[in-house]
Structure formats: structure tokens, C-alpha cells
Amino acid sequence: ILILAVITTSILGVLRTQHFYFLGVGLSLVISGFIFFIQYNYPRIFSLNKSRNIEKNLIAAMQDMLVQLNSGVPIFEIMSNIANSNYGEVSEEFKKITSEINSGTHQIEALEKYGKINTSHYFRRVLWQLSNGMRAGSDMAIVLEEEVKNLSEEQAIQIQSYGNKLNPMIGYLQLIEATI
């Protein structure tokens, strides 16, 4: 704050602004507050962006996994293929999981570990379903198919809910426009 106050006060002094001492200190406090606010909220914003990027490609990646599983590809190979595909953050997360498995961790443990630390609720649920299905010895095709169906339904509900929130605003804007 002190360096910023000196810089702003000096600039305002060179510009011959009245009361440049007060304005320089006040301006430096405002700028410092703005920088503090951005730095304070950055982790939350980063986490939300990461979650959105994961959820954007999650259904497509799950459908790809389902197709590969129905073709007889083993689960680890499927995760490796997803990691090397172009599914954005989903691929990045699967790269971490496959790296963990390659380092000697059991598949179920790696899925559970990344399921606990991931910021996306839906991705955590997918990893949890995969690990539980593997632990129980279930038919993974059924597990993935149900999860794809559930995610698609939830996405449709979210879109419909968003549309319902917009409808009153659109009606209000049309009412204002009609009165003008």
C-alpha cells in the first residue's frame, strides 16, 4: 500500500492536482482493496471454473467410456484413452488418475482418492460409482449407462430450471417495452 501510495501521490503531484496527498492515499487504498478482493476470491473462482470445465465434457467422456467398455476394452485402457483424448479438464483428471495407478496405486483407491479431492460434484459421483462398481464386481457397462442417463437427466433439469428463471425476466422486459 505504501509503495502504491507514493506512486499515485507522485503522479497526482506532477499533474498538479489539488489535495494530491489525500487523493493519492485514497486512490491507493481503493486499488489495494480491489487487489485484495480479487486475491481473496481467486481460489473460489478457479475452483468454480474447473468444475464447469469438467462438467462441460463429462457426459461425452462417459459416453465414450461406455462405447469402449461395450467393445471389450479394459477399464484402465479406457481411462488412459480418455486421458489422452480431447475432453479438456476431464482428460486432465484422468491423466492424474492413470498416473497414480501407474505408480502402483490400486485402481479403486486412485478413483476414490480423486473422487474425494475433486471440485465437481458430478465428477466425484462418477468416480464414486466407478470405484463402487469395480469393488462390487458389477457389470461396469450397466453402471456407466445408468450414470450417463442420470447426468443427462440432471443436465436437462438444470437447463429447464434456468429457462424458468429467465421467463419472468423476459415477460417483465416485454411489459416494459410494451409501455414505451
N, C-alpha and C positions, 0 to 999 in steps of 0.2 A: 504494500500500500504506500509505503514511504517513497519508494522509487517512482511509482506511478504519480504520486502527488507532486514530486519535484518536477517530473517531466511535464505534466499538464499545467502546473503553475508557471513553469518557464515558457511554455508555448503561449499561454494566455498573456503573460507579461510582455513577450515580444510583440504580440498582436495589440498591445496597449489597451487591454480590456479593463474596465473599471472593476475594482474589487477582485482582481485576479487571484489573490491569495485564497479568498473564500471559495470562489468558483473552482479553482484548481483542486483544492482539498475535497470539495463536494463532488466534483466530477470523478475524482479518483475513487472516492467511496462508492459511488454508483457503479462504476466499471468493476471495481473489486467485488461488490455484491453480486453483480451479474456473473462474473467468472466463478465465484464460489457456488452460486446456484447451479451452473452448468456442471461443474466438477462433482457436486454433491449428487446430482441426479443421473450422471453418466452411467454408472453400473446398472441402474434400473432400466434405462433406455436401451443400453446394449443388450441386456437380457431379453427385453420385450422384442427387439428386432431379431435376435437369434431365434426366439420361439416362433415368430411369424414366418421366418425363412424356412424353418424346419417344417412347420405345418403346411406351407405352401406346396411342398413337394412330397409330403408324406404319403398321401393316397396313391400317387403314381408309383412311388417306390414300393409300396406294399403290393400293388397290383403286379409289378414286375417280379417281386419275390414270389408271388403266388404262381405266376406262369412258370417261373424257373423250377419251383418246387413240384408242380404237376408234371414237369418234364423229367424229373428224377435227379435234379441237381442237389447235392448235399447242402445242408444249411450253411456251413462255413463258406463254401464256394459261393453261395447266394449272397452272403454278407460281403464277401470280397468283391463280387461283381457290382453290388450296389455301391460299395466304397469307391470303386473305380469308374462308376457311371457319372452322369451329369445331373445329379439330384441336389445340388447345392449343399446346404448345411446337413441334410440327411446323409449325403455321401461322406461329409467330413466326420460326422459322428460315427458312422460305420467304419471309417478308417481307424478311428481311435479304438473301437471295439475289436476289430480284427488284429490290430497291433498288439492289443492286450492279450488276445488269445494266442498270437504267435509267440509272445514272450513266456508262455507256459500256463497262463490262467485258464481254467476250465470255461467252456462257452457259457454255461449257465451263470457262473459267477461274474463273468465280464458283462453279460447282459444286465444282470441285477445291479452291478456297480454303476454302470452308466445310466440305468433307469432311475437310480436314486439321485444322481447329481445333475441330470438334465433339466433344463428350464421349461421345456414344452410338456404340458400335461398330457397331450395326446401321444407324443413320442414315448414318454415314460410308460404310458399304458400299453403301447405296442410292445415295448421291450419286456414289460412285466408279463404280458400274455405269451410272448415267445419263450421266456425262461420257464414259466409255469407249464406250458405245453411240452417243452423238452424234458422237464423234470418228471412230469406225469407219464411221459411216453405217448402222448396223444398224437393223432394224425395232424401234422402241422398244417396241411392244406386246409383242413376244416377251421383250425384256429385262425389262420391268416384270412380266410374267406369271411369269417364272421367279423373279424376286426375291420376289414375293408368296408364291409356293409355298414357296421356301426359308425365308422368315421364318416362315410358318405352321408348317412342319415343326419348325423350331428352337424355336418357342414351345411346341409340343406336347411336345417332348422335355424342355424345361425344366420344364413342369408335371408330367410323369411323373416326372422326377428328384426334384422337390420332394415329390411324393406318396410316392415310395420312401423318402425320408429320414424322412418322418413315420410311416410304417408301423411301424418298430421302436419308436418312442417310444409309439405308440398301444398296441402289444402289451405294452410294459413297463408302461404305466399300467393296462391291463386286468388284468395279472398282479397288480399291487399291489392293485387294487380287489378282486380275487377273494380275496386273502388276508385282507382286512379283514373 
